[in-house]
Amino acid sequence: MTGNIAVGLAALGSAVGVGIIGMKAAEATGRNPGAAGAIRNQAIIFAALAEGVVFIAIFLSKFAG
C-alpha cells in the first residue's frame, strides 16, 4: 500500500511540475518571441525529466514492498 501512495504522490508532483514548466515557458515566449524555439526545446527536456520521476517511483515501489 505504501508503494502505491508513493507512486501517486510522485505522479502528483510531476503533474504540478510539468504545469509550472508549461506556464513559465508560455510566459517566457510572450516576453521574448524570438527565443520561442529554444524555450520550447528546454521546456520539453525539463518536462521529460519531471515525468521521469514517476517512472523511477514505479520502479522503486516494486522492490520496496
HTML snippet that shows the backbone in 3Dmol.js (N, CA, C, O; Angstrom):
<script src="https://3Dmol.org/build/3Dmol-min.js"></script>
<div id="view" style="width:600px;height:400px;position:relative"></div>
<script>
const pdb = `
ATOM      1  N   MET A   1       0.823  -1.206   0.000  1.00  0.00           N
ATOM      2  CA  MET A   1       0.000   0.000   0.000  1.00  0.00           C
ATOM      3  C   MET A   1       0.857   1.256   0.000  1.00  0.00           C
ATOM      4  O   MET A   1       0.522   2.227  -0.679  1.00  0.00           O
ATOM      5  N   THR A   2       1.945   1.258   0.740  1.00  0.00           N
ATOM      6  CA  THR A   2       2.775   2.464   0.815  1.00  0.00           C
ATOM      7  C   THR A   2       3.450   2.765  -0.516  1.00  0.00           C
ATOM      8  O   THR A   2       3.670   3.928  -0.856  1.00  0.00           O
ATOM      9  N   GLY A   3       3.779   1.712  -1.275  1.00  0.00           N
ATOM     10  CA  GLY A   3       4.368   1.932  -2.590  1.00  0.00           C
ATOM     11  C   GLY A   3       3.402   2.625  -3.530  1.00  0.00           C
ATOM     12  O   GLY A   3       3.798   3.471  -4.331  1.00  0.00           O
ATOM     13  N   ASN A   4       2.121   2.258  -3.426  1.00  0.00           N
ATOM     14  CA  ASN A   4       1.113   2.899  -4.266  1.00  0.00           C
ATOM     15  C   ASN A   4       0.941   4.372  -3.911  1.00  0.00           C
ATOM     16  O   ASN A   4       0.737   5.216  -4.784  1.00  0.00           O
ATOM     17  N   ILE A   5       1.026   4.664  -2.627  1.00  0.00           N
ATOM     18  CA  ILE A   5       0.912   6.058  -2.194  1.00  0.00           C
ATOM     19  C   ILE A   5       2.110   6.861  -2.703  1.00  0.00           C
ATOM     20  O   ILE A   5       1.953   8.001  -3.141  1.00  0.00           O
ATOM     21  N   ALA A   6       3.297   6.276  -2.646  1.00  0.00           N
ATOM     22  CA  ALA A   6       4.497   6.960  -3.117  1.00  0.00           C
ATOM     23  C   ALA A   6       4.414   7.247  -4.620  1.00  0.00           C
ATOM     24  O   ALA A   6       4.801   8.324  -5.073  1.00  0.00           O
ATOM     25  N   VAL A   7       3.913   6.288  -5.377  1.00  0.00           N
ATOM     26  CA  VAL A   7       3.773   6.497  -6.821  1.00  0.00           C
ATOM     27  C   VAL A   7       2.732   7.579  -7.092  1.00  0.00           C
ATOM     28  O   VAL A   7       2.919   8.410  -7.981  1.00  0.00           O
ATOM     29  N   GLY A   8       1.655   7.574  -6.346  1.00  0.00           N
ATOM     30  CA  GLY A   8       0.623   8.603  -6.518  1.00  0.00           C
ATOM     31  C   GLY A   8       1.144   9.993  -6.192  1.00  0.00           C
ATOM     32  O   GLY A   8       0.852  10.952  -6.906  1.00  0.00           O
ATOM     33  N   LEU A   9       1.911  10.105  -5.119  1.00  0.00           N
ATOM     34  CA  LEU A   9       2.482  11.408  -4.774  1.00  0.00           C
ATOM     35  C   LEU A   9       3.519  11.858  -5.798  1.00  0.00           C
ATOM     36  O   LEU A   9       3.613  13.045  -6.109  1.00  0.00           O
ATOM     37  N   ALA A  10       4.295  10.914  -6.320  1.00  0.00           N
ATOM     38  CA  ALA A  10       5.271  11.258  -7.355  1.00  0.00           C
ATOM     39  C   ALA A  10       4.554  11.736  -8.619  1.00  0.00           C
ATOM     40  O   ALA A  10       4.998  12.685  -9.266  1.00  0.00           O
ATOM     41  N   ALA A  11       3.449  11.079  -8.970  1.00  0.00           N
ATOM     42  CA  ALA A  11       2.689  11.489 -10.152  1.00  0.00           C
ATOM     43  C   ALA A  11       2.070  12.862  -9.947  1.00  0.00           C
ATOM     44  O   ALA A  11       2.035  13.673 -10.872  1.00  0.00           O
ATOM     45  N   LEU A  12       1.583  13.127  -8.748  1.00  0.00           N
ATOM     46  CA  LEU A  12       1.013  14.434  -8.448  1.00  0.00           C
ATOM     47  C   LEU A  12       2.080  15.524  -8.538  1.00  0.00           C
ATOM     48  O   LEU A  12       1.855  16.574  -9.139  1.00  0.00           O
ATOM     49  N   GLY A  13       3.227  15.269  -7.944  1.00  0.00           N
ATOM     50  CA  GLY A  13       4.321  16.238  -8.008  1.00  0.00           C
ATOM     51  C   GLY A  13       4.797  16.462  -9.418  1.00  0.00           C
ATOM     52  O   GLY A  13       5.110  17.591  -9.798  1.00  0.00           O
ATOM     53  N   SER A  14       4.856  15.405 -10.199  1.00  0.00           N
ATOM     54  CA  SER A  14       5.274  15.524 -11.596  1.00  0.00           C
ATOM     55  C   SER A  14       4.272  16.350 -12.401  1.00  0.00           C
ATOM     56  O   SER A  14       4.662  17.177 -13.225  1.00  0.00           O
ATOM     57  N   ALA A  15       2.992  16.126 -12.161  1.00  0.00           N
ATOM     58  CA  ALA A  15       1.970  16.889 -12.878  1.00  0.00           C
ATOM     59  C   ALA A  15       2.050  18.371 -12.542  1.00  0.00           C
ATOM     60  O   ALA A  15       1.914  19.220 -13.423  1.00  0.00           O
ATOM     61  N   VAL A  16       2.270  18.680 -11.273  1.00  0.00           N
ATOM     62  CA  VAL A  16       2.413  20.083 -10.875  1.00  0.00           C
ATOM     63  C   VAL A  16       3.657  20.679 -11.519  1.00  0.00           C
ATOM     64  O   VAL A  16       3.625  21.809 -12.007  1.00  0.00           O
ATOM     65  N   GLY A  17       4.749  19.926 -11.523  1.00  0.00           N
ATOM     66  CA  GLY A  17       5.988  20.408 -12.123  1.00  0.00           C
ATOM     67  C   GLY A  17       5.856  20.679 -13.609  1.00  0.00           C
ATOM     68  O   GLY A  17       6.333  21.703 -14.098  1.00  0.00           O
ATOM     69  N   VAL A  18       5.217  19.776 -14.328  1.00  0.00           N
ATOM     70  CA  VAL A  18       5.020  19.967 -15.767  1.00  0.00           C
ATOM     71  C   VAL A  18       4.119  21.173 -16.017  1.00  0.00           C
ATOM     72  O   VAL A  18       4.333  21.919 -16.974  1.00  0.00           O
ATOM     73  N   GLY A  19       3.126  21.367 -15.176  1.00  0.00           N
ATOM     74  CA  GLY A  19       2.264  22.538 -15.314  1.00  0.00           C
ATOM     75  C   GLY A  19       3.020  23.835 -15.112  1.00  0.00           C
ATOM     76  O   GLY A  19       2.813  24.802 -15.847  1.00  0.00           O
ATOM     77  N   ILE A  20       3.889  23.861 -14.126  1.00  0.00           N
ATOM     78  CA  ILE A  20       4.691  25.066 -13.883  1.00  0.00           C
ATOM     79  C   ILE A  20       5.664  25.299 -15.029  1.00  0.00           C
ATOM     80  O   ILE A  20       5.876  26.440 -15.438  1.00  0.00           O
ATOM     81  N   ILE A  21       6.258  24.230 -15.554  1.00  0.00           N
ATOM     82  CA  ILE A  21       7.166  24.367 -16.691  1.00  0.00           C
ATOM     83  C   ILE A  21       6.427  24.966 -17.883  1.00  0.00           C
ATOM     84  O   ILE A  21       6.932  25.879 -18.534  1.00  0.00           O
ATOM     85  N   GLY A  22       5.231  24.453 -18.169  1.00  0.00           N
ATOM     86  CA  GLY A  22       4.447  24.986 -19.284  1.00  0.00           C
ATOM     87  C   GLY A  22       4.059  26.437 -19.069  1.00  0.00           C
ATOM     88  O   GLY A  22       4.101  27.236 -20.005  1.00  0.00           O
ATOM     89  N   MET A  23       3.679  26.789 -17.841  1.00  0.00           N
ATOM     90  CA  MET A  23       3.294  28.161 -17.539  1.00  0.00           C
ATOM     91  C   MET A  23       4.470  29.112 -17.756  1.00  0.00           C
ATOM     92  O   MET A  23       4.320  30.168 -18.370  1.00  0.00           O
ATOM     93  N   LYS A  24       5.630  28.732 -17.250  1.00  0.00           N
ATOM     94  CA  LYS A  24       6.794  29.602 -17.365  1.00  0.00           C
ATOM     95  C   LYS A  24       7.317  29.661 -18.799  1.00  0.00           C
ATOM     96  O   LYS A  24       7.842  30.691 -19.222  1.00  0.00           O
ATOM     97  N   ALA A  25       7.181  28.566 -19.549  1.00  0.00           N
ATOM     98  CA  ALA A  25       7.593  28.581 -20.950  1.00  0.00           C
ATOM     99  C   ALA A  25       6.697  29.511 -21.760  1.00  0.00           C
ATOM    100  O   ALA A  25       7.183  30.251 -22.616  1.00  0.00           O
ATOM    101  N   ALA A  26       5.398  29.479 -21.497  1.00  0.00           N
ATOM    102  CA  ALA A  26       4.484  30.386 -22.193  1.00  0.00           C
ATOM    103  C   ALA A  26       4.774  31.836 -21.816  1.00  0.00           C
ATOM    104  O   ALA A  26       4.723  32.720 -22.671  1.00  0.00           O
ATOM    105  N   GLU A  27       5.072  32.080 -20.563  1.00  0.00           N
ATOM    106  CA  GLU A  27       5.407  33.428 -20.111  1.00  0.00           C
ATOM    107  C   GLU A  27       6.699  33.918 -20.760  1.00  0.00           C
ATOM    108  O   GLU A  27       6.779  35.064 -21.203  1.00  0.00           O
ATOM    109  N   ALA A  28       7.707  33.052 -20.816  1.00  0.00           N
ATOM    110  CA  ALA A  28       8.981  33.434 -21.424  1.00  0.00           C
ATOM    111  C   ALA A  28       8.832  33.678 -22.918  1.00  0.00           C
ATOM    112  O   ALA A  28       9.464  34.585 -23.460  1.00  0.00           O
ATOM    113  N   THR A  29       8.010  32.886 -23.589  1.00  0.00           N
ATOM    114  CA  THR A  29       7.783  33.081 -25.017  1.00  0.00           C
ATOM    115  C   THR A  29       7.044  34.396 -25.268  1.00  0.00           C
ATOM    116  O   THR A  29       7.301  35.079 -26.259  1.00  0.00           O
ATOM    117  N   GLY A  30       6.142  34.739 -24.383  1.00  0.00           N
ATOM    118  CA  GLY A  30       5.439  36.013 -24.507  1.00  0.00           C
ATOM    119  C   GLY A  30       6.366  37.191 -24.324  1.00  0.00           C
ATOM    120  O   GLY A  30       6.195  38.225 -24.970  1.00  0.00           O
ATOM    121  N   ARG A  31       7.341  37.048 -23.455  1.00  0.00           N
ATOM    122  CA  ARG A  31       8.279  38.138 -23.215  1.00  0.00           C
ATOM    123  C   ARG A  31       9.319  38.263 -24.318  1.00  0.00           C
ATOM    124  O   ARG A  31       9.757  39.366 -24.643  1.00  0.00           O
ATOM    125  N   ASN A  32       9.718  37.120 -24.900  1.00  0.00           N
ATOM    126  CA  ASN A  32      10.743  37.129 -25.939  1.00  0.00           C
ATOM    127  C   ASN A  32      10.362  36.154 -27.049  1.00  0.00           C
ATOM    128  O   ASN A  32      10.834  35.017 -27.064  1.00  0.00           O
ATOM    129  N   PRO A  33       9.519  36.586 -27.972  1.00  0.00           N
ATOM    130  CA  PRO A  33       9.060  35.671 -29.031  1.00  0.00           C
ATOM    131  C   PRO A  33      10.174  35.161 -29.937  1.00  0.00           C
ATOM    132  O   PRO A  33      10.029  34.108 -30.558  1.00  0.00           O
ATOM    133  N   GLY A  34      11.266  35.881 -30.019  1.00  0.00           N
ATOM    134  CA  GLY A  34      12.367  35.452 -30.876  1.00  0.00           C
ATOM    135  C   GLY A  34      13.062  34.203 -30.360  1.00  0.00           C
ATOM    136  O   GLY A  34      13.703  33.486 -31.128  1.00  0.00           O
ATOM    137  N   ALA A  35      12.943  33.942 -29.089  1.00  0.00           N
ATOM    138  CA  ALA A  35      13.596  32.779 -28.492  1.00  0.00           C
ATOM    139  C   ALA A  35      12.624  31.621 -28.291  1.00  0.00           C
ATOM    140  O   ALA A  35      12.878  30.732 -27.479  1.00  0.00           O
ATOM    141  N   ALA A  36      11.528  31.625 -29.014  1.00  0.00           N
ATOM    142  CA  ALA A  36      10.487  30.611 -28.805  1.00  0.00           C
ATOM    143  C   ALA A  36      10.996  29.195 -29.047  1.00  0.00           C
ATOM    144  O   ALA A  36      10.634  28.277 -28.312  1.00  0.00           O
ATOM    145  N   GLY A  37      11.826  29.007 -30.061  1.00  0.00           N
ATOM    146  CA  GLY A  37      12.334  27.663 -30.364  1.00  0.00           C
ATOM    147  C   GLY A  37      13.195  27.114 -29.242  1.00  0.00           C
ATOM    148  O   GLY A  37      13.032  25.963 -28.836  1.00  0.00           O
ATOM    149  N   ALA A  38      14.109  27.928 -28.739  1.00  0.00           N
ATOM    150  CA  ALA A  38      14.985  27.483 -27.653  1.00  0.00           C
ATOM    151  C   ALA A  38      14.195  27.245 -26.373  1.00  0.00           C
ATOM    152  O   ALA A  38      14.461  26.293 -25.640  1.00  0.00           O
ATOM    153  N   ILE A  39      13.231  28.106 -26.110  1.00  0.00           N
ATOM    154  CA  ILE A  39      12.399  27.944 -24.906  1.00  0.00           C
ATOM    155  C   ILE A  39      11.594  26.657 -24.994  1.00  0.00           C
ATOM    156  O   ILE A  39      11.486  25.917 -24.016  1.00  0.00           O
ATOM    157  N   ARG A  40      11.030  26.392 -26.162  1.00  0.00           N
ATOM    158  CA  ARG A  40      10.232  25.175 -26.353  1.00  0.00           C
ATOM    159  C   ARG A  40      11.088  23.927 -26.150  1.00  0.00           C
ATOM    160  O   ARG A  40      10.662  22.980 -25.490  1.00  0.00           O
ATOM    161  N   ASN A  41      12.299  23.928 -26.720  1.00  0.00           N
ATOM    162  CA  ASN A  41      13.174  22.763 -26.579  1.00  0.00           C
ATOM    163  C   ASN A  41      13.532  22.512 -25.118  1.00  0.00           C
ATOM    164  O   ASN A  41      13.499  21.371 -24.657  1.00  0.00           O
ATOM    165  N   GLN A  42      13.871  23.567 -24.393  1.00  0.00           N
ATOM    166  CA  GLN A  42      14.211  23.408 -22.986  1.00  0.00           C
ATOM    167  C   GLN A  42      13.010  22.959 -22.174  1.00  0.00           C
ATOM    168  O   GLN A  42      13.147  22.148 -21.258  1.00  0.00           O
ATOM    169  N   ALA A  43      11.835  23.478 -22.499  1.00  0.00           N
ATOM    170  CA  ALA A  43      10.628  23.086 -21.761  1.00  0.00           C
ATOM    171  C   ALA A  43      10.319  21.606 -21.978  1.00  0.00           C
ATOM    172  O   ALA A  43       9.912  20.920 -21.040  1.00  0.00           O
ATOM    173  N   ILE A  44      10.504  21.113 -23.187  1.00  0.00           N
ATOM    174  CA  ILE A  44      10.252  19.694 -23.468  1.00  0.00           C
ATOM    175  C   ILE A  44      11.232  18.821 -22.696  1.00  0.00           C
ATOM    176  O   ILE A  44      10.842  17.799 -22.132  1.00  0.00           O
ATOM    177  N   ILE A  45      12.497  19.217 -22.666  1.00  0.00           N
ATOM    178  CA  ILE A  45      13.503  18.441 -21.935  1.00  0.00           C
ATOM    179  C   ILE A  45      13.188  18.412 -20.444  1.00  0.00           C
ATOM    180  O   ILE A  45      13.233  17.353 -19.819  1.00  0.00           O
ATOM    181  N   PHE A  46      12.868  19.577 -19.870  1.00  0.00           N
ATOM    182  CA  PHE A  46      12.591  19.625 -18.443  1.00  0.00           C
ATOM    183  C   PHE A  46      11.304  18.894 -18.089  1.00  0.00           C
ATOM    184  O   PHE A  46      11.218  18.294 -17.018  1.00  0.00           O
ATOM    185  N   ALA A  47      10.306  18.930 -18.960  1.00  0.00           N
ATOM    186  CA  ALA A  47       9.070  18.191 -18.710  1.00  0.00           C
ATOM    187  C   ALA A  47       9.335  16.682 -18.726  1.00  0.00           C
ATOM    188  O   ALA A  47       8.777  15.940 -17.918  1.00  0.00           O
ATOM    189  N   ALA A  48      10.178  16.244 -19.638  1.00  0.00           N
ATOM    190  CA  ALA A  48      10.515  14.813 -19.687  1.00  0.00           C
ATOM    191  C   ALA A  48      11.264  14.395 -18.428  1.00  0.00           C
ATOM    192  O   ALA A  48      11.036  13.303 -17.907  1.00  0.00           O
ATOM    193  N   LEU A  49      12.154  15.248 -17.935  1.00  0.00           N
ATOM    194  CA  LEU A  49      12.869  14.925 -16.698  1.00  0.00           C
ATOM    195  C   LEU A  49      11.912  14.868 -15.512  1.00  0.00           C
ATOM    196  O   LEU A  49      12.050  14.005 -14.645  1.00  0.00           O
ATOM    197  N   ALA A  50      10.950  15.776 -15.469  1.00  0.00           N
ATOM    198  CA  ALA A  50       9.978  15.771 -14.379  1.00  0.00           C
ATOM    199  C   ALA A  50       9.109  14.517 -14.434  1.00  0.00           C
ATOM    200  O   ALA A  50       8.775  13.954 -13.391  1.00  0.00           O
ATOM    201  N   GLU A  51       8.742  14.078 -15.620  1.00  0.00           N
ATOM    202  CA  GLU A  51       7.925  12.872 -15.743  1.00  0.00           C
ATOM    203  C   GLU A  51       8.727  11.616 -15.457  1.00  0.00           C
ATOM    204  O   GLU A  51       8.160  10.589 -15.084  1.00  0.00           O
ATOM    205  N   GLY A  52      10.035  11.687 -15.628  1.00  0.00           N
ATOM    206  CA  GLY A  52      10.882  10.538 -15.324  1.00  0.00           C
ATOM    207  C   GLY A  52      10.848  10.156 -13.856  1.00  0.00           C
ATOM    208  O   GLY A  52      11.107   9.004 -13.507  1.00  0.00           O
ATOM    209  N   VAL A  53      10.533  11.105 -12.998  1.00  0.00           N
ATOM    210  CA  VAL A  53      10.444  10.824 -11.561  1.00  0.00           C
ATOM    211  C   VAL A  53       9.366   9.778 -11.288  1.00  0.00           C
ATOM    212  O   VAL A  53       9.528   8.940 -10.400  1.00  0.00           O
ATOM    213  N   VAL A  54       8.284   9.819 -12.034  1.00  0.00           N
ATOM    214  CA  VAL A  54       7.200   8.846 -11.840  1.00  0.00           C
ATOM    215  C   VAL A  54       7.685   7.439 -12.194  1.00  0.00           C
ATOM    216  O   VAL A  54       7.373   6.478 -11.492  1.00  0.00           O
ATOM    217  N   PHE A  55       8.434   7.324 -13.263  1.00  0.00           N
ATOM    218  CA  PHE A  55       8.928   6.007 -13.658  1.00  0.00           C
ATOM    219  C   PHE A  55       9.917   5.464 -12.632  1.00  0.00           C
ATOM    220  O   PHE A  55       9.935   4.263 -12.363  1.00  0.00           O
ATOM    221  N   ILE A  56      10.732   6.332 -12.064  1.00  0.00           N
ATOM    222  CA  ILE A  56      11.650   5.899 -11.011  1.00  0.00           C
ATOM    223  C   ILE A  56      10.856   5.446  -9.786  1.00  0.00           C
ATOM    224  O   ILE A  56      11.195   4.437  -9.168  1.00  0.00           O
ATOM    225  N   ALA A  57       9.806   6.182  -9.432  1.00  0.00           N
ATOM    226  CA  ALA A  57       8.983   5.803  -8.287  1.00  0.00           C
ATOM    227  C   ALA A  57       8.286   4.465  -8.528  1.00  0.00           C
ATOM    228  O   ALA A  57       8.191   3.647  -7.613  1.00  0.00           O
ATOM    229  N   ILE A  58       7.802   4.236  -9.736  1.00  0.00           N
ATOM    230  CA  ILE A  58       7.168   2.947 -10.058  1.00  0.00           C
ATOM    231  C   ILE A  58       8.179   1.822  -9.929  1.00  0.00           C
ATOM    232  O   ILE A  58       7.883   0.774  -9.355  1.00  0.00           O
ATOM    233  N   PHE A  59       9.378   2.041 -10.465  1.00  0.00           N
ATOM    234  CA  PHE A  59      10.424   1.035 -10.401  1.00  0.00           C
ATOM    235  C   PHE A  59      10.799   0.718  -8.956  1.00  0.00           C
ATOM    236  O   PHE A  59      10.928  -0.448  -8.584  1.00  0.00           O
ATOM    237  N   LEU A  60      10.974   1.757  -8.145  1.00  0.00           N
ATOM    238  CA  LEU A  60      11.374   1.535  -6.758  1.00  0.00           C
ATOM    239  C   LEU A  60      10.255   0.946  -5.916  1.00  0.00           C
ATOM    240  O   LEU A  60      10.529   0.232  -4.952  1.00  0.00           O
ATOM    241  N   SER A  61       8.999   1.226  -6.254  1.00  0.00           N
ATOM    242  CA  SER A  61       7.888   0.689  -5.463  1.00  0.00           C
ATOM    243  C   SER A  61       7.766  -0.829  -5.641  1.00  0.00           C
ATOM    244  O   SER A  61       7.275  -1.525  -4.752  1.00  0.00           O
ATOM    245  N   LYS A  62       8.209  -1.330  -6.777  1.00  0.00           N
ATOM    246  CA  LYS A  62       8.142  -2.778  -6.999  1.00  0.00           C
ATOM    247  C   LYS A  62       9.119  -3.533  -6.091  1.00  0.00           C
ATOM    248  O   LYS A  62       8.881  -4.687  -5.735  1.00  0.00           O
ATOM    249  N   PHE A  63      10.219  -2.869  -5.722  1.00  0.00           N
ATOM    250  CA  PHE A  63      11.224  -3.540  -4.915  1.00  0.00           C
ATOM    251  C   PHE A  63      11.174  -3.137  -3.442  1.00  0.00           C
ATOM    252  O   PHE A  63      11.839  -3.753  -2.609  1.00  0.00           O
ATOM    253  N   ALA A  64      10.392  -2.110  -3.118  1.00  0.00           N
ATOM    254  CA  ALA A  64      10.327  -1.657  -1.728  1.00  0.00           C
ATOM    255  C   ALA A  64       9.322  -2.463  -0.904  1.00  0.00           C
ATOM    256  O   ALA A  64       9.406  -2.499   0.323  1.00  0.00           O
ATOM    257  N   GLY A  65       8.395  -3.094  -1.569  1.00  0.00           N
ATOM    258  CA  GLY A  65       7.308  -3.736  -0.854  1.00  0.00           C
ATOM    259  C   GLY A  65       7.631  -5.098  -0.387  1.00  0.00           C
ATOM    260  O   GLY A  65       6.793  -5.752   0.234  1.00  0.00           O
TER     261      GLY A  65
END
`;
const viewer = $3Dmol.createViewer("view");
viewer.addModel(pdb, "pdb");
viewer.setStyle({}, {cartoon: {color: "spectrum"}});
viewer.zoomTo();
viewer.render();
</script>
